[in-house]
Amino acid sequence: MSNSNLFQTFDLSGVNLRNRIVLAPMTRARAGTSRVPNKLIADYYAQRSSAGLLITEATVISNDANGWNESPGIYSDEMTEGWKLTTNAVHQKGGVVFMQLWHCGRASHSSFHGGKPSAAPSAIKINEDYIHTPTGKHPHEVPRALETEEIAQIVADYKQAARRAKDAGFDGVEIHGANGYLIDTFLQSKTNHRTDDYGGSVENRYRFLKEIAEAITSVWPANRVAVRISPNGVFNDMGSPDYREQFTYVASQLDHFGLAFLHVVDGLGFGFHKLGEPMTLAEFRKVFHGPLMGNCGYTQETADMAIAEGDADLIAFGRPYISNPDLVERFKNDWPLAEMAPMSDWYSPTGAKGYTDFPAYR
């Protein structure tokens, strides 16, 4: 399908993307206990650099933001230097790469924080079985509700992480506002029961993300900053009755920034809360007028159709990229996709196995 819409170039506010295919952010847990990005991580992204755009795995903005074993960070000089291995490797292959900025919020555990509970907008725990921690599997815990005066420091942490991402040579940053992590739990009424300026209404629940976006766009031009949201998702025990009202408002407000793109996890492959009809990219087109990215469960054919119908400008692929580093070339030449790696390899700290050891087709 070499004539597919996926292979059209795209002008991302002056950055030329050679196709519309995006490597979706996927946690792969190869940074070790130091959380410092290494050459193995650089090799992984370089292998996939034929994508029009690469978005890194979620990268924690501070020590307090941690909540996943051996995920990378961007809160020290050593981490900043470590990420230069990746940006240099991708740029040497003509690629474009954004860093995704992450705070795990309640999707963390006290064992990541010296025995202190994780932070969230409200003291509401995840109603799921367990979490993997540095000390093994544990049940989810009730997080502590952030004090109002603490929120400014988290916003400052996002700003500092964005500055470090710039120093590390990234082409832009994506704010992770999806999948039940800290920002998403502020946005949604299920997890935000606050009575201060950060809760109670769709406008107030958006305030935290708004302040983060304002802080980061004081470091980066707005057209180098993106936001990811997941209006349909149930991951990390999410889903709110007023999801359509909330996320329509969020997208309409983000539209004022002139962002690089809005990344919507519109597919239902991670589960659907079933609180109404799924929100679609076509809905977001009505309120967000910048570039729009779809994600989750797309095939080459459905991705091509979404672009052809004007619903999306870019489509992100996640799991197909795990075992197909040359996904662009396979799509373009109608080559078969490799068998999906077992889930036990996805987050394995065993190094190259299931990470950088997948061969190109030919």
Contacts in CASP RR format, 6 or more apart in sequence:
PFRMAT RR
TARGET T0000
AUTHOR 0000-0000-0000
METHOD contacts of the structure
MODEL  1
MSNSNLFQTFDLSGVNLRNRIVLAPMTRARAGTSRVPNKLIADYYAQRSS
AGLLITEATVISNDANGWNESPGIYSDEMTEGWKLTTNAVHQKGGVVFMQ
LWHCGRASHSSFHGGKPSAAPSAIKINEDYIHTPTGKHPHEVPRALETEE
IAQIVADYKQAARRAKDAGFDGVEIHGANGYLIDTFLQSKTNHRTDDYGG
SVENRYRFLKEIAEAITSVWPANRVAVRISPNGVFNDMGSPDYREQFTYV
ASQLDHFGLAFLHVVDGLGFGFHKLGEPMTLAEFRKVFHGPLMGNCGYTQ
ETADMAIAEGDADLIAFGRPYISNPDLVERFKNDWPLAEMAPMSDWYSPT
GAKGYTDFPAYR
1 300 0 8 1.000
1 304 0 8 1.000
1 331 0 8 1.000
1 332 0 8 1.000
1 334 0 8 1.000
2 332 0 8 1.000
2 333 0 8 1.000
4 300 0 8 1.000
4 304 0 8 1.000
4 331 0 8 1.000
4 332 0 8 1.000
5 20 0 8 1.000
5 304 0 8 1.000
5 307 0 8 1.000
5 308 0 8 1.000
6 19 0 8 1.000
6 20 0 8 1.000
6 21 0 8 1.000
6 300 0 8 1.000
6 303 0 8 1.000
6 304 0 8 1.000
6 307 0 8 1.000
6 315 0 8 1.000
6 331 0 8 1.000
7 19 0 8 1.000
7 20 0 8 1.000
7 332 0 8 1.000
8 19 0 8 1.000
8 20 0 8 1.000
8 307 0 8 1.000
9 16 0 8 1.000
9 17 0 8 1.000
9 18 0 8 1.000
9 19 0 8 1.000
10 16 0 8 1.000
10 17 0 8 1.000
10 19 0 8 1.000
10 20 0 8 1.000
10 52 0 8 1.000
10 291 0 8 1.000
10 313 0 8 1.000
10 314 0 8 1.000
11 17 0 8 1.000
12 53 0 8 1.000
12 96 0 8 1.000
12 223 0 8 1.000
12 260 0 8 1.000
12 261 0 8 1.000
12 291 0 8 1.000
13 221 0 8 1.000
13 223 0 8 1.000
13 224 0 8 1.000
13 260 0 8 1.000
14 223 0 8 1.000
15 96 0 8 1.000
15 171 0 8 1.000
17 52 0 8 1.000
17 53 0 8 1.000
17 96 0 8 1.000
17 314 0 8 1.000
18 50 0 8 1.000
18 52 0 8 1.000
18 95 0 8 1.000
19 50 0 8 1.000
19 51 0 8 1.000
19 52 0 8 1.000
19 328 0 8 1.000
20 52 0 8 1.000
20 303 0 8 1.000
20 307 0 8 1.000
20 313 0 8 1.000
20 314 0 8 1.000
20 315 0 8 1.000
21 51 0 8 1.000
21 52 0 8 1.000
21 303 0 8 1.000
21 314 0 8 1.000
21 315 0 8 1.000
21 317 0 8 1.000
21 327 0 8 1.000
21 328 0 8 1.000
21 331 0 8 1.000
22 51 0 8 1.000
22 52 0 8 1.000
22 53 0 8 1.000
22 54 0 8 1.000
22 55 0 8 1.000
22 293 0 8 1.000
22 295 0 8 1.000
22 314 0 8 1.000
22 315 0 8 1.000
22 316 0 8 1.000
22 317 0 8 1.000
23 45 0 8 1.000
23 48 0 8 1.000
23 51 0 8 1.000
23 53 0 8 1.000
23 54 0 8 1.000
23 55 0 8 1.000
23 316 0 8 1.000
23 317 0 8 1.000
23 318 0 8 1.000
23 321 0 8 1.000
24 55 0 8 1.000
24 295 0 8 1.000
24 316 0 8 1.000
24 317 0 8 1.000
24 318 0 8 1.000
24 321 0 8 1.000
25 55 0 8 1.000
25 56 0 8 1.000
25 57 0 8 1.000
25 58 0 8 1.000
25 100 0 8 1.000
25 174 0 8 1.000
25 176 0 8 1.000
25 228 0 8 1.000
26 57 0 8 1.000
26 318 0 8 1.000
26 319 0 8 1.000
26 321 0 8 1.000
26 322 0 8 1.000
26 346 0 8 1.000
27 57 0 8 1.000
27 58 0 8 1.000
27 68 0 8 1.000
27 71 0 8 1.000
27 347 0 8 1.000
28 41 0 8 1.000
28 44 0 8 1.000
28 57 0 8 1.000
28 346 0 8 1.000
28 347 0 8 1.000
28 355 0 8 1.000
29 68 0 8 1.000
29 69 0 8 1.000
29 70 0 8 1.000
29 71 0 8 1.000
29 347 0 8 1.000
29 348 0 8 1.000
29 349 0 8 1.000
30 38 0 8 1.000
30 40 0 8 1.000
30 41 0 8 1.000
30 44 0 8 1.000
30 70 0 8 1.000
30 349 0 8 1.000
30 351 0 8 1.000
30 355 0 8 1.000
31 37 0 8 1.000
31 38 0 8 1.000
31 41 0 8 1.000
31 70 0 8 1.000
31 71 0 8 1.000
31 72 0 8 1.000
31 73 0 8 1.000
32 38 0 8 1.000
32 70 0 8 1.000
32 349 0 8 1.000
33 70 0 8 1.000
33 134 0 8 1.000
34 78 0 8 1.000
35 60 0 8 1.000
35 66 0 8 1.000
35 70 0 8 1.000
35 71 0 8 1.000
35 72 0 8 1.000
35 73 0 8 1.000
35 79 0 8 1.000
36 72 0 8 1.000
36 73 0 8 1.000
36 76 0 8 1.000
36 78 0 8 1.000
36 79 0 8 1.000
36 82 0 8 1.000
37 72 0 8 1.000
37 73 0 8 1.000
37 79 0 8 1.000
37 82 0 8 1.000
37 83 0 8 1.000
37 85 0 8 1.000
37 86 0 8 1.000
38 82 0 8 1.000
38 85 0 8 1.000
39 85 0 8 1.000
40 351 0 8 1.000
40 352 0 8 1.000
40 355 0 8 1.000
40 356 0 8 1.000
41 72 0 8 1.000
41 85 0 8 1.000
41 86 0 8 1.000
42 85 0 8 1.000
42 86 0 8 1.000
42 88 0 8 1.000
42 89 0 8 1.000
43 89 0 8 1.000
43 356 0 8 1.000
44 355 0 8 1.000
44 356 0 8 1.000
45 54 0 8 1.000
45 56 0 8 1.000
45 86 0 8 1.000
45 89 0 8 1.000
45 90 0 8 1.000
45 97 0 8 1.000
46 86 0 8 1.000
46 89 0 8 1.000
46 90 0 8 1.000
46 92 0 8 1.000
46 93 0 8 1.000
47 325 0 8 1.000
47 326 0 8 1.000
47 356 0 8 1.000
47 358 0 8 1.000
48 54 0 8 1.000
48 321 0 8 1.000
48 325 0 8 1.000
48 327 0 8 1.000
49 89 0 8 1.000
49 90 0 8 1.000
49 93 0 8 1.000
49 94 0 8 1.000
49 95 0 8 1.000
49 97 0 8 1.000
50 93 0 8 1.000
50 95 0 8 1.000
50 326 0 8 1.000
50 328 0 8 1.000
50 329 0 8 1.000
51 95 0 8 1.000
51 321 0 8 1.000
51 327 0 8 1.000
51 328 0 8 1.000
52 95 0 8 1.000
52 96 0 8 1.000
52 328 0 8 1.000
53 96 0 8 1.000
53 97 0 8 1.000
53 98 0 8 1.000
53 314 0 8 1.000
54 90 0 8 1.000
54 95 0 8 1.000
54 96 0 8 1.000
54 97 0 8 1.000
54 98 0 8 1.000
55 97 0 8 1.000
55 98 0 8 1.000
55 99 0 8 1.000
55 100 0 8 1.000
55 174 0 8 1.000
55 263 0 8 1.000
55 316 0 8 1.000
56 72 0 8 1.000
56 86 0 8 1.000
56 97 0 8 1.000
56 98 0 8 1.000
56 99 0 8 1.000
56 100 0 8 1.000
57 71 0 8 1.000
57 72 0 8 1.000
57 100 0 8 1.000
58 68 0 8 1.000
58 71 0 8 1.000
58 100 0 8 1.000
58 101 0 8 1.000
58 102 0 8 1.000
58 176 0 8 1.000
58 181 0 8 1.000
59 71 0 8 1.000
59 72 0 8 1.000
59 73 0 8 1.000
59 74 0 8 1.000
59 99 0 8 1.000
59 100 0 8 1.000
59 101 0 8 1.000
59 102 0 8 1.000
59 161 0 8 1.000
59 165 0 8 1.000
60 66 0 8 1.000
60 67 0 8 1.000
60 68 0 8 1.000
60 71 0 8 1.000
60 72 0 8 1.000
60 73 0 8 1.000
60 74 0 8 1.000
60 75 0 8 1.000
60 102 0 8 1.000
60 103 0 8 1.000
60 104 0 8 1.000
61 73 0 8 1.000
61 74 0 8 1.000
61 75 0 8 1.000
61 101 0 8 1.000
61 102 0 8 1.000
61 103 0 8 1.000
61 157 0 8 1.000
61 158 0 8 1.000
61 160 0 8 1.000
61 161 0 8 1.000
62 75 0 8 1.000
62 103 0 8 1.000
62 154 0 8 1.000
62 157 0 8 1.000
62 161 0 8 1.000
63 75 0 8 1.000
64 103 0 8 1.000
64 113 0 8 1.000
64 119 0 8 1.000
64 154 0 8 1.000
64 157 0 8 1.000
65 75 0 8 1.000
65 102 0 8 1.000
65 103 0 8 1.000
65 104 0 8 1.000
65 105 0 8 1.000
65 157 0 8 1.000
65 182 0 8 1.000
66 104 0 8 1.000
66 108 0 8 1.000
66 112 0 8 1.000
66 113 0 8 1.000
67 104 0 8 1.000
67 105 0 8 1.000
67 107 0 8 1.000
67 108 0 8 1.000
67 109 0 8 1.000
67 112 0 8 1.000
67 118 0 8 1.000
67 133 0 8 1.000
68 104 0 8 1.000
68 132 0 8 1.000
69 132 0 8 1.000
69 133 0 8 1.000
69 134 0 8 1.000
69 347 0 8 1.000
69 349 0 8 1.000
70 349 0 8 1.000
71 102 0 8 1.000
72 79 0 8 1.000
72 83 0 8 1.000
73 79 0 8 1.000
74 80 0 8 1.000
74 83 0 8 1.000
74 99 0 8 1.000
74 101 0 8 1.000
74 161 0 8 1.000
74 164 0 8 1.000
74 165 0 8 1.000
74 168 0 8 1.000
75 157 0 8 1.000
75 160 0 8 1.000
75 161 0 8 1.000
75 164 0 8 1.000
79 164 0 8 1.000
80 164 0 8 1.000
80 167 0 8 1.000
80 168 0 8 1.000
81 168 0 8 1.000
82 168 0 8 1.000
83 99 0 8 1.000
83 165 0 8 1.000
83 168 0 8 1.000
83 169 0 8 1.000
83 170 0 8 1.000
84 168 0 8 1.000
84 169 0 8 1.000
86 97 0 8 1.000
87 97 0 8 1.000
87 168 0 8 1.000
87 169 0 8 1.000
87 170 0 8 1.000
90 96 0 8 1.000
90 97 0 8 1.000
91 97 0 8 1.000
96 171 0 8 1.000
97 170 0 8 1.000
97 171 0 8 1.000
98 170 0 8 1.000
98 171 0 8 1.000
98 172 0 8 1.000
98 173 0 8 1.000
98 174 0 8 1.000
98 226 0 8 1.000
98 260 0 8 1.000
99 165 0 8 1.000
99 168 0 8 1.000
99 170 0 8 1.000
99 172 0 8 1.000
99 173 0 8 1.000
99 174 0 8 1.000
100 173 0 8 1.000
100 174 0 8 1.000
100 175 0 8 1.000
100 176 0 8 1.000
100 228 0 8 1.000
101 158 0 8 1.000
101 161 0 8 1.000
101 162 0 8 1.000
101 165 0 8 1.000
101 173 0 8 1.000
101 174 0 8 1.000
101 175 0 8 1.000
101 176 0 8 1.000
101 216 0 8 1.000
102 176 0 8 1.000
102 181 0 8 1.000
103 154 0 8 1.000
103 157 0 8 1.000
103 158 0 8 1.000
103 176 0 8 1.000
103 181 0 8 1.000
103 182 0 8 1.000
103 183 0 8 1.000
104 112 0 8 1.000
104 118 0 8 1.000
104 181 0 8 1.000
104 182 0 8 1.000
105 118 0 8 1.000
105 119 0 8 1.000
105 120 0 8 1.000
105 143 0 8 1.000
105 181 0 8 1.000
105 182 0 8 1.000
105 185 0 8 1.000
106 118 0 8 1.000
106 119 0 8 1.000
106 120 0 8 1.000
106 124 0 8 1.000
106 125 0 8 1.000
106 126 0 8 1.000
106 140 0 8 1.000
106 143 0 8 1.000
106 180 0 8 1.000
106 182 0 8 1.000
106 185 0 8 1.000
106 191 0 8 1.000
106 236 0 8 1.000
107 118 0 8 1.000
107 126 0 8 1.000
107 131 0 8 1.000
107 180 0 8 1.000
107 181 0 8 1.000
107 236 0 8 1.000
108 118 0 8 1.000
108 131 0 8 1.000
108 143 0 8 1.000
109 118 0 8 1.000
109 131 0 8 1.000
109 133 0 8 1.000
109 138 0 8 1.000
109 140 0 8 1.000
109 141 0 8 1.000
110 116 0 8 1.000
110 117 0 8 1.000
110 118 0 8 1.000
110 141 0 8 1.000
111 133 0 8 1.000
111 134 0 8 1.000
111 135 0 8 1.000
111 136 0 8 1.000
111 138 0 8 1.000
112 118 0 8 1.000
112 133 0 8 1.000
112 134 0 8 1.000
116 144 0 8 1.000
117 141 0 8 1.000
117 142 0 8 1.000
117 143 0 8 1.000
117 144 0 8 1.000
118 141 0 8 1.000
118 143 0 8 1.000
118 144 0 8 1.000
119 143 0 8 1.000
119 144 0 8 1.000
119 145 0 8 1.000
119 146 0 8 1.000
119 150 0 8 1.000
119 182 0 8 1.000
120 143 0 8 1.000
120 144 0 8 1.000
120 145 0 8 1.000
120 146 0 8 1.000
120 182 0 8 1.000
120 185 0 8 1.000
120 191 0 8 1.000
121 145 0 8 1.000
121 146 0 8 1.000
121 182 0 8 1.000
121 185 0 8 1.000
121 186 0 8 1.000
121 191 0 8 1.000
121 192 0 8 1.000
121 193 0 8 1.000
121 194 0 8 1.000
121 198 0 8 1.000
121 199 0 8 1.000
121 208 0 8 1.000
122 145 0 8 1.000
122 185 0 8 1.000
122 191 0 8 1.000
122 192 0 8 1.000
122 193 0 8 1.000
122 194 0 8 1.000
123 142 0 8 1.000
123 143 0 8 1.000
123 144 0 8 1.000
123 145 0 8 1.000
124 142 0 8 1.000
124 143 0 8 1.000
124 190 0 8 1.000
124 191 0 8 1.000
124 193 0 8 1.000
125 140 0 8 1.000
125 141 0 8 1.000
125 142 0 8 1.000
125 143 0 8 1.000
126 140 0 8 1.000
126 236 0 8 1.000
126 237 0 8 1.000
127 140 0 8 1.000
127 237 0 8 1.000
128 140 0 8 1.000
128 236 0 8 1.000
128 237 0 8 1.000
129 139 0 8 1.000
129 140 0 8 1.000
130 137 0 8 1.000
130 138 0 8 1.000
130 139 0 8 1.000
130 140 0 8 1.000
131 137 0 8 1.000
131 138 0 8 1.000
131 139 0 8 1.000
131 140 0 8 1.000
145 194 0 8 1.000
146 154 0 8 1.000
148 196 0 8 1.000
148 197 0 8 1.000
148 198 0 8 1.000
151 198 0 8 1.000
151 208 0 8 1.000
151 211 0 8 1.000
154 182 0 8 1.000
155 208 0 8 1.000
155 211 0 8 1.000
155 212 0 8 1.000
155 215 0 8 1.000
156 215 0 8 1.000
158 175 0 8 1.000
158 212 0 8 1.000
158 215 0 8 1.000
158 216 0 8 1.000
159 215 0 8 1.000
159 216 0 8 1.000
159 218 0 8 1.000
159 219 0 8 1.000
162 173 0 8 1.000
162 215 0 8 1.000
162 216 0 8 1.000
162 219 0 8 1.000
162 220 0 8 1.000
162 225 0 8 1.000
163 219 0 8 1.000
165 172 0 8 1.000
165 173 0 8 1.000
166 172 0 8 1.000
166 173 0 8 1.000
166 219 0 8 1.000
166 220 0 8 1.000
171 224 0 8 1.000
172 220 0 8 1.000
172 224 0 8 1.000
172 225 0 8 1.000
172 226 0 8 1.000
172 260 0 8 1.000
173 216 0 8 1.000
173 220 0 8 1.000
173 224 0 8 1.000
173 225 0 8 1.000
173 226 0 8 1.000
174 225 0 8 1.000
174 226 0 8 1.000
174 227 0 8 1.000
174 228 0 8 1.000
174 263 0 8 1.000
175 183 0 8 1.000
175 209 0 8 1.000
175 212 0 8 1.000
175 213 0 8 1.000
175 216 0 8 1.000
175 225 0 8 1.000
175 226 0 8 1.000
175 227 0 8 1.000
175 228 0 8 1.000
176 183 0 8 1.000
176 228 0 8 1.000
177 183 0 8 1.000
177 184 0 8 1.000
177 187 0 8 1.000
177 209 0 8 1.000
177 227 0 8 1.000
177 228 0 8 1.000
177 229 0 8 1.000
177 230 0 8 1.000
178 184 0 8 1.000
178 228 0 8 1.000
178 229 0 8 1.000
178 230 0 8 1.000
178 263 0 8 1.000
178 265 0 8 1.000
179 230 0 8 1.000
179 233 0 8 1.000
179 235 0 8 1.000
179 236 0 8 1.000
179 238 0 8 1.000
179 265 0 8 1.000
179 270 0 8 1.000
180 188 0 8 1.000
180 191 0 8 1.000
180 230 0 8 1.000
180 235 0 8 1.000
180 236 0 8 1.000
180 237 0 8 1.000
180 238 0 8 1.000
181 236 0 8 1.000
183 208 0 8 1.000
183 209 0 8 1.000
183 212 0 8 1.000
184 191 0 8 1.000
184 229 0 8 1.000
184 230 0 8 1.000
184 236 0 8 1.000
184 238 0 8 1.000
185 191 0 8 1.000
185 192 0 8 1.000
185 238 0 8 1.000
186 192 0 8 1.000
186 198 0 8 1.000
186 199 0 8 1.000
186 205 0 8 1.000
186 207 0 8 1.000
186 208 0 8 1.000
186 209 0 8 1.000
187 205 0 8 1.000
187 206 0 8 1.000
187 208 0 8 1.000
187 209 0 8 1.000
187 229 0 8 1.000
187 246 0 8 1.000
187 247 0 8 1.000
187 250 0 8 1.000
188 205 0 8 1.000
188 238 0 8 1.000
188 239 0 8 1.000
188 240 0 8 1.000
188 243 0 8 1.000
188 246 0 8 1.000
189 200 0 8 1.000
189 205 0 8 1.000
189 240 0 8 1.000
189 241 0 8 1.000
189 242 0 8 1.000
189 246 0 8 1.000
190 238 0 8 1.000
190 239 0 8 1.000
190 240 0 8 1.000
190 241 0 8 1.000
191 238 0 8 1.000
191 240 0 8 1.000
192 198 0 8 1.000
192 199 0 8 1.000
192 200 0 8 1.000
192 205 0 8 1.000
193 199 0 8 1.000
193 200 0 8 1.000
194 200 0 8 1.000
194 204 0 8 1.000
197 204 0 8 1.000
197 207 0 8 1.000
198 204 0 8 1.000
198 205 0 8 1.000
198 207 0 8 1.000
198 208 0 8 1.000
199 205 0 8 1.000
199 207 0 8 1.000
202 242 0 8 1.000
202 245 0 8 1.000
202 246 0 8 1.000
202 249 0 8 1.000
203 249 0 8 1.000
205 246 0 8 1.000
206 246 0 8 1.000
206 249 0 8 1.000
206 250 0 8 1.000
206 253 0 8 1.000
209 227 0 8 1.000
209 250 0 8 1.000
210 253 0 8 1.000
213 225 0 8 1.000
213 227 0 8 1.000
213 254 0 8 1.000
213 257 0 8 1.000
213 259 0 8 1.000
216 225 0 8 1.000
217 225 0 8 1.000
217 257 0 8 1.000
222 257 0 8 1.000
222 258 0 8 1.000
222 259 0 8 1.000
222 260 0 8 1.000
223 258 0 8 1.000
223 259 0 8 1.000
223 260 0 8 1.000
224 260 0 8 1.000
225 257 0 8 1.000
225 259 0 8 1.000
225 260 0 8 1.000
226 259 0 8 1.000
226 260 0 8 1.000
226 261 0 8 1.000
226 262 0 8 1.000
226 263 0 8 1.000
226 293 0 8 1.000
227 254 0 8 1.000
227 259 0 8 1.000
227 262 0 8 1.000
227 263 0 8 1.000
228 263 0 8 1.000
228 264 0 8 1.000
228 265 0 8 1.000
228 295 0 8 1.000
229 247 0 8 1.000
229 250 0 8 1.000
229 251 0 8 1.000
229 262 0 8 1.000
229 263 0 8 1.000
229 264 0 8 1.000
229 265 0 8 1.000
230 238 0 8 1.000
230 264 0 8 1.000
230 265 0 8 1.000
230 270 0 8 1.000
231 243 0 8 1.000
231 244 0 8 1.000
231 246 0 8 1.000
231 247 0 8 1.000
231 264 0 8 1.000
231 265 0 8 1.000
231 266 0 8 1.000
231 279 0 8 1.000
232 243 0 8 1.000
232 265 0 8 1.000
232 266 0 8 1.000
232 267 0 8 1.000
232 268 0 8 1.000
232 271 0 8 1.000
232 272 0 8 1.000
232 273 0 8 1.000
232 278 0 8 1.000
232 279 0 8 1.000
233 239 0 8 1.000
233 265 0 8 1.000
233 268 0 8 1.000
233 270 0 8 1.000
233 271 0 8 1.000
233 272 0 8 1.000
233 273 0 8 1.000
234 270 0 8 1.000
234 271 0 8 1.000
234 272 0 8 1.000
234 273 0 8 1.000
235 270 0 8 1.000
235 271 0 8 1.000
238 273 0 8 1.000
239 273 0 8 1.000
239 275 0 8 1.000
240 246 0 8 1.000
240 273 0 8 1.000
240 275 0 8 1.000
241 275 0 8 1.000
243 273 0 8 1.000
243 275 0 8 1.000
243 279 0 8 1.000
244 276 0 8 1.000
244 279 0 8 1.000
247 279 0 8 1.000
248 279 0 8 1.000
248 283 0 8 1.000
248 287 0 8 1.000
251 262 0 8 1.000
251 284 0 8 1.000
251 287 0 8 1.000
251 288 0 8 1.000
252 287 0 8 1.000
252 288 0 8 1.000
254 262 0 8 1.000
254 288 0 8 1.000
255 287 0 8 1.000
255 288 0 8 1.000
255 289 0 8 1.000
255 290 0 8 1.000
258 290 0 8 1.000
259 290 0 8 1.000
260 291 0 8 1.000
261 290 0 8 1.000
261 291 0 8 1.000
261 292 0 8 1.000
261 293 0 8 1.000
261 313 0 8 1.000
261 314 0 8 1.000
262 284 0 8 1.000
262 288 0 8 1.000
262 290 0 8 1.000
262 291 0 8 1.000
262 292 0 8 1.000
262 293 0 8 1.000
263 293 0 8 1.000
263 294 0 8 1.000
263 295 0 8 1.000
263 316 0 8 1.000
264 279 0 8 1.000
264 281 0 8 1.000
264 284 0 8 1.000
264 292 0 8 1.000
264 293 0 8 1.000
264 294 0 8 1.000
264 295 0 8 1.000
265 294 0 8 1.000
265 295 0 8 1.000
265 296 0 8 1.000
266 278 0 8 1.000
266 279 0 8 1.000
266 280 0 8 1.000
266 281 0 8 1.000
266 294 0 8 1.000
266 295 0 8 1.000
266 296 0 8 1.000
267 278 0 8 1.000
267 294 0 8 1.000
267 295 0 8 1.000
267 296 0 8 1.000
267 297 0 8 1.000
267 298 0 8 1.000
268 278 0 8 1.000
268 296 0 8 1.000
269 296 0 8 1.000
269 297 0 8 1.000
270 296 0 8 1.000
272 278 0 8 1.000
280 311 0 8 1.000
281 292 0 8 1.000
281 294 0 8 1.000
281 306 0 8 1.000
281 311 0 8 1.000
281 312 0 8 1.000
282 311 0 8 1.000
284 292 0 8 1.000
285 292 0 8 1.000
285 310 0 8 1.000
285 311 0 8 1.000
290 313 0 8 1.000
291 313 0 8 1.000
291 314 0 8 1.000
292 311 0 8 1.000
292 312 0 8 1.000
292 313 0 8 1.000
292 314 0 8 1.000
293 312 0 8 1.000
293 313 0 8 1.000
293 314 0 8 1.000
293 315 0 8 1.000
293 316 0 8 1.000
294 306 0 8 1.000
294 312 0 8 1.000
294 314 0 8 1.000
294 315 0 8 1.000
294 316 0 8 1.000
295 315 0 8 1.000
295 316 0 8 1.000
295 318 0 8 1.000
297 319 0 8 1.000
298 306 0 8 1.000
298 315 0 8 1.000
298 316 0 8 1.000
298 317 0 8 1.000
300 331 0 8 1.000
303 312 0 8 1.000
303 315 0 8 1.000
303 317 0 8 1.000
306 312 0 8 1.000
306 315 0 8 1.000
307 313 0 8 1.000
307 314 0 8 1.000
307 315 0 8 1.000
317 327 0 8 1.000
319 340 0 8 1.000
320 327 0 8 1.000
320 337 0 8 1.000
321 327 0 8 1.000
322 340 0 8 1.000
322 341 0 8 1.000
322 346 0 8 1.000
322 354 0 8 1.000
322 358 0 8 1.000
323 337 0 8 1.000
323 338 0 8 1.000
323 339 0 8 1.000
323 340 0 8 1.000
323 341 0 8 1.000
323 354 0 8 1.000
323 358 0 8 1.000
324 330 0 8 1.000
324 337 0 8 1.000
324 338 0 8 1.000
324 358 0 8 1.000
325 356 0 8 1.000
325 358 0 8 1.000
325 360 0 8 1.000
326 360 0 8 1.000
326 361 0 8 1.000
327 337 0 8 1.000
329 335 0 8 1.000
329 360 0 8 1.000
329 361 0 8 1.000
330 336 0 8 1.000
330 337 0 8 1.000
330 361 0 8 1.000
333 361 0 8 1.000
335 361 0 8 1.000
335 362 0 8 1.000
336 361 0 8 1.000
338 358 0 8 1.000
338 361 0 8 1.000
341 354 0 8 1.000
341 358 0 8 1.000
345 353 0 8 1.000
345 354 0 8 1.000
345 355 0 8 1.000
346 354 0 8 1.000
348 354 0 8 1.000
348 355 0 8 1.000
END
